Amino acid sequence: DEVPERKVSFDWETGACDARYLCGVGRGSSQKAADNDARAELTRIFSAKVESVSESLDGFRQELSSKTGETWFATSEVRQKSIVSTDRVLTNSQIAARKKTSEGFVSLALIERAPAAQALRDRIGRADREIDSLVAQAKRTNDAIARLRQIRYAVLEHVDREAANADLTVLSTDGRGIEAPISRSELLRLLGAARKALKVALLLTGDADDSLSGCFQQALTQKGHELATVERAASGGAAGKMVGASDALIHAQVN
């Protein structure tokens, strides 16, 4: 492919270039190999910051799992949402210059900071507005299941915005990102409150004893739910009566 005409001041040895760009120099036995190595160098620039955010979000993930007994997201997803992922590097970068030396081929890859940073700010802004909307809906509704669902979506949207924010700290000239309007600790608090407010009823029909009832109660407690009522019946006829007294009904038929 053709190299775009750009007036970029850079150093072939160090890869240093003017502040408008983020640059990486690559070397290889062919021009394609040098291009790939240059883009890989850009990836390495982002990697340290993304790894730091990944570790932080991993702690968040573990706290979510300990409170809910659920697997929320894989830490690897943060890297996939970041520019660090191969397809995003290819989309956001260009090969600005190439040359051949006695030792092989050399390429210069770059990302123009301003438009890439603005795209990230737009993405973060959309995520923050969505999180704010979901939290507002959760606070307004009287539907406990809908409230829990909305807070869950807000938590997952927060993970996406944090990946974008990590990239922004690398691309912005001042090294700063955008502080989240709703913090992780507040999302955790809202999630805990939503789960605690959910009234769960357990109906056991058939041959159910106290130990089985205890197992169900323990499993639900580990997921952050509290049982509003537990009843046993010979058949499922009591289900209709119990639905009105709870937000969710778990009906277990034991043979």
Salt bridges, closest charged atoms under 4 A:
ASP1 OD1 - ARG98 NH2 2.77
GLU13 OE1 - ARG27 NH2 3.97
ASP18 OD2 - ARG20 NH2 3.24
ASP35 OD2 - ARG98 NH2 2.71
ASP37 OD1 - ARG44 NH2 3.87
GLU41 OE1 - ARG44 NH2 2.88
GLU51 OE2 - ARG79 NH1 2.45
ASP58 OD1 - ARG61 NH2 2.45
GLU70 OE1 - ARG152 NH1 2.64
GLU70 OE2 - ARG195 NH2 3.22
GLU112 OE1 - ARG6 NH1 3.88
ASP128 OD2 - ARG161 NH2 2.89
ASP160 OD1 - LYS81 NZ 3.60
ASP160 OD1 - ARG123 NH2 3.42
GLU162 OE2 - ARG161 NH1 2.69
GLU162 OE1 - ARG184 NH2 3.16
GLU186 OE2 - ARG189 NH2 2.88
ASP210 OD1 - ARG232 NH2 2.56
